[in-house]
């Protein structure tokens, strides 16, 4: 999902559409697992449930300390790459806290500027839609424009891009170049309840329905979940992220390909103070979510219903916290709050990681973050690059967020919004489509060169 959104009660329904679409999803379910793999998948389910139970115990014992951390200075002194130990922990657990990415003073300035921006423009709204918002419908404040293009943010995005493996040098993918996905920001005040239950970003039914997206998880559907590598990037950018183009209009879907989601802390926050919680495991949890629709309560393969629990077309993948739908996930034990974060820390998570938001904020101060995703340059994201460029130049709402017009204005009339002069780096200008990508940089793969050329041709006609 894009950021924090209240989940309506209608999303608590499992996938039940008209009889026509029921037929469609019934057929889909019967197509995904091939008869020759039935036995292997059945055995793999048994292994998976045992492994998931052990993993849950491991997470429960460790609590928040299970979430790996690394300091920005350690990344810097390691040649701007993530050191081996936190990298391998990330590859398994799907989340990482990067300490002290941005200086305190800068974060304080961004936080105060943003609060002033909201104050100067009383029309700005956010969600929840009643009372004081916590997730603000702002995309182009100076703080956001500067943070997305800050030299350290650019370096961090390059460093974490290498956490994925790319086995295909010809793949049209450039993990070193970013496309701005102009997400929003959180300023959450104490005492405000917000419901954002356990979910996956980046689509719901698409993981099963879209042929290219499903191919990312091929091994899982063949009964070999142990062989699935969540950190292999080659096949991912071809998947369609929003087959239903956000038809729920609640901002819980995203049209962009994001390798990671993340946010920069602008204030202190402890677990329980309105911050994020993870189920810090990639392989077991995701394989469980993906295989769950094919098994009945007795562990037998069952293709008789069109249900894909938690997957509602046009919405994010929710309901993982529901004991009836996902009885083995043990939400109470397997989901942990993140360790204490301070201004300037960055929290990163993998595209396939389950996460939720603290329902309550029991702290005494506001909890503020800027969302900055890792959105690499690939053919799929070039449309977003075009959209981001147009919206940056005009102050309009990006295409995934046009539903916000129901609640308030865009930023087109705000003269104090972020402008070109607030873009801090050349890479930042590139990520907004304001200058071409460099196709002659040393060390590029053939695929990087090709996708940069494609972007330059699309945006600049060169
Ligand atoms: Fe999310």
Boltz pocket constraint, residues with backbone or C-beta under 6 A from the ligand:
constraints:
  - pocket:
      binder: B
      contacts: [[A, 1], [A, 2], [A, 3], [A, 199], [A, 200], [A, 201], [A, 355]]
      max_distance: 6.0
